[in-house]
Amino acid sequence: MMYRILFQDVAGDFQIVDADSPLRMERAAFDIASSANSIICIYDYLHKKPLFKCSSYEKYWKAINELVYENKKFA
């Protein structure tokens, strides 16, 4: 896995989608956004930095920290 997309679905729950290539990450992000879900961030594990942060990134820090940075079994 190279990329993780953290998003909030229409029910308000946080979800993650992992992708192993830039193309799969772009497709997943497009599908997520097209489904009226809100992408919170896209994290690049290879370069160890976020590729995208929504304007409410800081508001969601606890979920981001748990699902992106601390969840080492996926990283």
C-alpha positions as CSV (number, residue, x, y, z in Angstrom):
1,M,0.0,0.0,0.0
2,M,1.3,3.4,-0.9
3,Y,-1.7,5.7,-0.4
4,R,-4.5,5.9,2.1
5,I,-7.6,8.0,1.6
6,L,-9.5,9.0,4.7
7,F,-13.1,10.1,4.1
8,Q,-16.3,10.7,5.9
9,D,-19.3,8.9,4.4
10,V,-22.8,10.4,4.1
11,A,-23.7,8.8,7.4
12,G,-20.9,10.7,9.1
13,D,-18.7,7.7,9.7
14,F,-15.0,7.7,8.9
15,Q,-13.8,5.2,6.3
16,I,-10.4,4.4,4.7
17,V,-9.5,3.1,1.3
18,D,-6.0,2.0,0.5
19,A,-4.4,2.0,-2.9
20,D,-1.2,0.6,-4.2
21,S,-0.6,2.9,-7.2
22,P,-1.2,6.5,-8.2
23,L,-3.8,5.4,-10.7
24,R,-5.8,3.4,-8.2
25,M,-5.6,6.2,-5.7
26,E,-7.0,8.7,-8.3
27,R,-9.8,6.4,-9.3
28,A,-10.7,5.7,-5.6
29,A,-10.7,9.4,-4.8
30,F,-12.9,10.2,-7.8
31,D,-15.3,7.4,-6.9
32,I,-15.5,8.6,-3.2
33,A,-16.0,12.2,-4.2
34,S,-18.6,11.3,-6.8
35,S,-20.6,9.5,-4.1
36,A,-21.2,12.6,-2.1
37,N,-18.6,11.6,0.5
38,S,-16.1,14.1,1.9
39,I,-12.4,13.3,1.4
40,I,-10.6,14.4,4.6
41,C,-7.0,13.6,3.4
42,I,-5.0,11.5,1.1
43,Y,-1.7,10.3,2.6
44,D,1.3,9.1,0.7
45,Y,3.2,6.5,2.7
46,L,6.1,6.3,0.3
47,H,6.9,10.0,0.8
48,K,5.4,10.2,4.3
49,K,3.3,13.2,3.8
50,P,-0.3,14.2,3.0
51,L,-1.0,14.8,-0.7
52,F,-4.3,16.4,0.1
53,K,-5.9,18.0,3.1
54,C,-9.5,19.3,3.2
55,S,-10.2,22.7,4.7
56,S,-11.4,21.0,7.9
57,Y,-8.3,18.9,8.3
58,E,-7.5,20.2,11.8
59,K,-11.1,19.6,12.9
60,Y,-10.7,15.9,12.1
61,W,-7.2,15.5,13.6
62,K,-8.1,12.8,16.1
63,A,-9.6,10.5,13.4
64,I,-6.7,11.4,11.0
65,N,-4.1,10.6,13.6
66,E,-5.7,7.2,14.5
67,L,-6.5,6.0,11.0
68,V,-3.5,7.4,9.1
69,Y,-0.6,7.9,11.4
70,E,-1.0,5.5,14.3
71,N,-2.5,2.5,12.5
72,K,0.9,0.8,11.8
73,K,-0.6,-2.5,10.7
74,F,-1.8,-0.9,7.5
75,A,1.2,1.4,7.0
